[in-house]
Amino acid sequence: MITPVKPTDRQPLSRSQQGAVAIEFVMLFLLFFGLFYAMVNYAVVMLMQSAFIHAAEEGARAAIAVDRLAYASNVTYLSNGVDPRVRSVVGSSLNWLPAKPKSKVLGAGNSQVQLAMNGNQLTVRVVYSGYANDPLIPMLTLPIIGQIPKVPTDLTGTAVIEL
């Protein structure tokens, strides 16, 4: 026959064991907090990276809507038709960004959006330069683990389209 253990039968933790429990708790807390913080920070990086790619693709698609025959030359077509249209669409696509990263990525009047024409190919690039030095969520330095998370220096979204 098995007899149940009574609460009075248990041995209380000695004083040396109580300190060990506190140390184990702190070590596990640091580990799990570091993992959670890194996951949240990487999620923000992936969100911004995919948003930049999406904005560049939307801008490239908007360039198709500009009628080439409405302009006298290719230079005016690009400077007066494609350029403002693409910059406007990219800016409206990234309108949800907070003010500081938005100004760093888009600039005044969306002037930071990079457009390059090579033959009939239009390349649209959206770049958050220096993200590792100025991230949305600050870096964290933990004992033993070090700085978390490790993020890329620049976040870039690129789209190429044939006009």
Long-range contacts (C-beta under 8 A, 24 or more apart in sequence): 30-142, 30-143, 30-144, 30-145, 31-145, 33-142, 34-140, 34-142, 34-145, 34-148, 37-140, 37-148, 37-149, 38-148, 38-149, 40-137, 41-135, 41-137, 41-148, 41-149, 41-151, 42-149, 42-151, 44-136, 44-137, 45-131, 45-135, 45-149, 45-151, 45-152, 45-155, 48-101, 48-128, 48-131, 48-136, 48-155, 49-155, 49-156, 49-157, 50-157, 51-93, 51-94, 51-97, 51-157, 52-94, 52-105, 52-126, 52-127, 52-128, 52-155, 52-156, 52-157, 53-157, 53-158, 53-159, 54-93, 54-157, 55-89, 55-90, 55-93, 55-94, 55-126, 55-157, 56-90, 56-124, 56-125, 56-126, 56-157, 56-158, 56-159, 57-124, 57-157, 57-159, 58-89, 58-90, 58-93, 59-86, 59-87, 59-89, 59-90, 59-93, 59-113, 59-124, 59-126, 59-159, 60-86, 60-122, 60-124, 60-159, 60-160, 60-161, 61-89, 61-161, 62-86, 62-88, 62-89, 63-122, 63-124, 63-161, 63-163, 64-161, 64-163, 68-163, 78-117, 82-115, 82-117, 82-122, 82-163, 83-115, 86-113, 86-115, 86-122, 86-124, 87-111, 87-113, 87-115, 90-124, 90-126, 94-126, 98-136, 101-128, 101-136, 104-128, 104-129, 104-130, 104-134, 120-162, 120-163, 121-160, 121-161, 121-162, 121-163, 122-160, 122-161, 122-162, 122-163, 123-158, 123-159, 123-160, 124-158, 124-159, 124-160, 124-161, 125-156, 125-157, 125-158, 126-156, 126-157, 126-158, 127-154, 127-155, 127-156, 127-157, 128-154, 128-155, 128-156, 129-154, 130-154, 131-155
